[in-house]
Amino acid sequence: MRSVAGITILLAFGIIGDAKTTQPNAMDCTEEETVHLPCNHSTISGSEYIYWYRQIPHQGPEYVIYGLKSNVTNGMASLTITTDRKSSILILPQVTLRDTAVYYCIVREAHWDRWGCTCARSPWWGKGSSSRHPKMTLPQNEQKPKRRRRKVKEEKRKRSKDKIMRKSRRNESNKEDEEERLTLLKRLRSLGEN
């Protein structure tokens, strides 16, 4: 087995407001090993989510997984959250050299933008910037009403209906023009015969 060089974790850098996260400095492991990356967030509030990102050398940050209260699994990793929410563990199954990165544990509240997307401020992407996660959804009881989506769908239907009506009018107009041309041709022929 080859050694997976430097799956690195940042220590005590995840400070958002009063919530602080601490992580070990670094962790070495071997390929195909399952890696458990702990994160302590003792001052987490009830509405704050636990996010994990990773940054592969010479690339931008990449979203890994997030959770609120229950354990979560996606195609890349699993997130285990203790019942008191004071700590969590990111589980990376069967790591490879491609998993070598700096892993960030961040605690923050989710915010909704006007398109219904969850966004959050983060010091790693500049003041006031947001990182979008279009695949993220909140638990069913915390989801925002879908009024905006319905309104957009209604507007699309209306535009589509208007487009069909304009096309239909154009076709009718083209038919009328064709009939008028045929009438003119008949008159010209009858004039030419006289």
N, C-alpha and C positions, 0 to 999 in steps of 0.2 A: 504494500500500500504506500502511496505517496502521501506526504504530509501536506495538508492545506495550510499554506503560509498565511499567517496573520489575519484571521478573522478578528477584526479589531472593533472594540466598543469604546465609545467616548465616556469619560468619567465626569459626573456632576456638571454637565453642560446644558441639560434640558431644563432651563429655568424659564417658566412662563408665569408671570404674576407671582403668587405665593407658592405655587406648586413646584417642588423640586424633585428631580429624578437623579438617582445615582446608579451607576453601572460599573462593572469591573473595567480595568484599563485594556486588557487584551486577553485573547483566548486562542490557544493553538489546538488543533485537532487533526485527525487523519481523514482522508477521503472515505466516503460512504458511512461515516459516523453520524449519529443524530446529535445535534448540538443544542444545549439548553442555555439561553442567554438571559440572565436575571436582570430585573430592573426594580428598584425600590422607589416608591412614590408615596411617602408617608403623609404628605399634606394634601392629598387629592380630595377634591370635593365630590359630592354625589352626582353632579352633572358633567364632570369632566371625563373625556374619553382618553384611552391609552392608545397612542399611535406608535407604530414602528416604521422607520425608514431605513434605507441603506444607501450608502454612496460608494459605488465601485470607483477605483482610482481613475482619474481623468474623465469622469462622467458626472452628471448632475444627480441630485438626490432622487431616489426611487421609492415610492410607497410600497410597503410590504403587507401590513395588516393593521387593523384597529379593533378595539372592543370597548364596551361600557361596563357590563357586570358579568356577563357569562363568557364561557370559553368559546373561541372562534377558530375556524379552520378554513383556509383557502388553498389554492393550488400550490402556493409557494411555502407556506408556513402555518403553524398553529400558535395561538396565543392562549395561555392559561392565566386566569386572573384569580387571585385568592378571594375568599368570600368577604373579607374586610376591605378589599381593593387597595391595600397598602403596598402590594407588590405584584409583579406579573413575571411570566417567563415566556420568551419567544422560543419556539421549538422549530429548528431547521432540520428536516429529515434528510438523511443521506447527502451531506454536503459534498460539493466538488470544488475544484479550484475556482470555478466561476462564482462561487459564493463568497470569495474573499472580498471584504468591504468593511467600511466603517458603518456600524449599526447604531441608529439613534432611537432612544425611547423618549417619547414626548407626551406630556400630559397637557391637554387643552380642551376647551369647550368647542363643540361643533356649532357653526353658524350657518344660516341659510342665506343664499343670495337670491336675487329676484328670479332666477331661472330654476329654482328648486334644487340647487346643487349644494352639498355641504362643503364649506370652505372654512379655513381657519388661518389666523395670523401666525406667523412663525419667524423668529429672528434669523433663521438660517437662510431665508429667501428674501430678506430685506423688509424694512418696516412697511407695514400696510399691504404687503403682497399676499397672495393667497395661493394655496396649493389645492387643485381641484381633484376630486376623486369621483368620477362619474359612475363608477360601479358600486360605490358605497351606498348603503341604504340603512336608515335607522330602524330599530325594532318597530314592529307594527304599531304599538301603542304610542310611539313617539313621532310617527311620520307626519309631515306637513300636509295639509289638504291639497288635493290635486286640481284646484280651480284653475291655476295658470295653464296647466297642460290641456285641460278641457277647452279653455278659451282659445288657445293656439290651434287646437284641432278644429274648432268651429270656424275660426278665421280661414284656415286652409280649405275647409269644405266650401265656404262661401266664395273664396277666390276661384276655386275649381269650378263651381257652379257658374259664376260670372264668366269664366273663360269659355265654358261650354256654350253659354247663351250667346256670347259674342261670335263664336265660331258658327253657331246655328244661324245667326242673323247674317253673317257673311255668306254662308251657303245660300240662304234665301235670296240675298242681294245678288249673288253670282247667277242664280237661276233666273232671276228677273232680268239681269243684264243679258244673259244668253237668249232668253225669249225675245227681248227687244232687238238683239242683233239678228235673230232669225226673221223677225217681222220686217226689219229694214232690208235684209237680203231679198226677201220675197218681193218687196216693193220695187227694189232696184231691178230685179229680174223682169217684173211685169212692165216697168218703164222701158227696159232695154228691148223687150219684145214688141213694144208699140212703136 
